[in-house]
């Protein structure tokens, strides 16, 4: 049979959505979303996304979203076991029903739940009535039962696969006509609905029977005709039909969608889409944290209907929480002086810069903005230079006027990402002081995983306001304007609003953070004091040897070519090592390696963890892994780093990010210093290119086994505390306990295994994971873990307490009160829940380690301000648990001892905090 053309849906169809069907399908399909309170939202997102797509594509004026009502239906009266084998609805799904219904209603979409009947019957009745009136109906469903409703007036759409089914499509898909679907379902039964069907009749047999006899009624009229149809079991089918007639007729009745249910007088014409309730949508989208849709509602409103009434309502206004009526643009010295006096008198004010670039080493100041109170903001342009730009106050004059205020620690300021603004001011000789709050950091401390922490996202979440986007005034792509090129009629409201939004976010977030445990001290004692320390480090930058990196790039290129030849030899043909499709074909089709994991589309996965596992037993995955590692090293570092040297300073200047990782650790970008491999020779060679200038050396100081020491402190395990307090090799001490031998008798292999246990338990590793790492049996790995917990019971108790706390509160805490939220801890999906439980164990240690290195940086900076004069030494990098310095030759001995002492005394634990220092001409030598 030739494939039919894609069916055409008439304009303005009457759309009926099988809400219950889609709810279940969306629940089990990714993405598995949760909001910051840990409440599941993935099914809501999936269904609403589907509804939005339908509306956008077909622009209906009439529509209904139909859900099954609670309780039993008339089919249960007919057959007590109808749907009896279905498991109870998961709690994570049940909790999403009410908010989904609320969103559907807020969108202006009619929602139906009719008692005693299923959604199918409501849809069938409405489709029949619409057809009788000559109205075309499009039914959105993934349920095959609905195919019985298809006719010249009714079509099905599966929005998850974007496929349409008309009458011909039903025949192509199922092999029977829509009129035969009921008998088809009755014959083969339906395990999901517990419809019994004819015993031992499956899809192929049912199809053969209907194609030969047309209907169940015809089969009973002439049962002997069935014996000549030739399918397996045809000879005994007449007897089976006779013996099971009552069961088959019941099955047919259960499979039949009713077309005449009582809908309390509701007719298709009544189901007109209404204007959306924007206020309610804003509330619901904020609760679910659907920020893109919230942005859309705030910007222009969700157009959900074809009617003019709805279109007018959605476009008439943009809901906003902020008024720009009192914004000022300052052009004169008199106006500036008046504002400056207000700023000096203010208890706190918001401050922001507008510049020519996001690169803090290249950006030039174009203007500054301030806010004194909600809605009270001003913009001071100083360098807009587009043709016809009005006269502006000179930049140097404005900055000279502001310098005393900005450098005054008693004049408190708030901002959004003030590290960037501090960089800009440094360029003009101003050191920003008096930072009371940074809204990016306040949001991050309040809940690191709740949202992104940029101003636009925070404004949507906390103020219900969509700020003017930069692209709104500057355009996009290659033709995007820089801020100095933007007309002041657009630039001034944008800049003033930035300060206003920041001020209002400060008020909101300061209150939120102050209410929650020790979070305010995490903000004020760790994150905010760290800002100027990072600015100093970033401004100083790092020297690199570009010639050495170029040499390494050439050497890596030769090594990559060798690896490619090895791969071709093993595979027996040439192929693109970077192509997942070609790699799949070679590994799993040609070489027939075992498939460890599949992609969402069902293809064998070539992800890194899969290749790592296969590389243990097969040569080609090992070659591929080495090739991938070297390729990444070349493209990310040896090729790229020389291009990142700043022409003004001759050094590279990374950006450290305080508000990215979930645990509180710093990350860095351009370049990413955290990801340079240290366990491979090639990675260590890259570190050789991080060099000290003539007359200086690189000093690297890192904490020894800090997370294990934190575990000892947090768990208060007696044996662990004793081992650290007496300065024992912790891995040998663990081995002695686990293997029951004297400390001096521990072998190298026993120490290696104990080390794997120590670090594995910190990361919540299972016996299965430990077995794979040590290449031992799962029982042996479990035995190691059992002995470990037997000897270190405090660790076991601590881990269990963290799991319980996470389940109870939805978060765990570091030693200093930083909260690490775990939204998946109550997930229905076992794998995601287990991952969250592992994180609950590890996060307090990793987060505490992050807090300690930040405290250390702050205290090191204080020490260097007091004890180190200009050009004696600089702190230049922070990577994981390590601080890196440039130290003048004649200061190395003094500062090595002093800085180690500062780091070891940064915080007080119940075990010694040990810092180890190394010195060399480059980073690799010093580490």
Beta strands, then each sheet from edge to edge (+ up, - down):
strand 1: 14-18
strand 2: 63-66
strand 3: 110-112
strand 4: 137-140
strand 5: 154-158
strand 6: 163-165
strand 7: 328-329
strand 8: 349-355
strand 9: 365-373
strand 10: 376-381
strand 11: 413-415
strand 12: 435-438
strand 13: 543-544
strand 14: 655-657
strand 15: 667-669
strand 16: 690-691
strand 17: 696-703
strand 18: 811-813
strand 19: 819-821
strand 20: 873-879
strand 21: 882-888
strand 22: 915-920
sheet 1: 3+ 2+ 1+ 4+ 5+ 6-
sheet 2: 7+ 10+ 9- 8+ 11+ 12+
sheet 3: 13+ 16-
sheet 4: 14+ 15-
sheet 5: 20+ 21- 17+ 22-
sheet 6: 18+ 19-
end
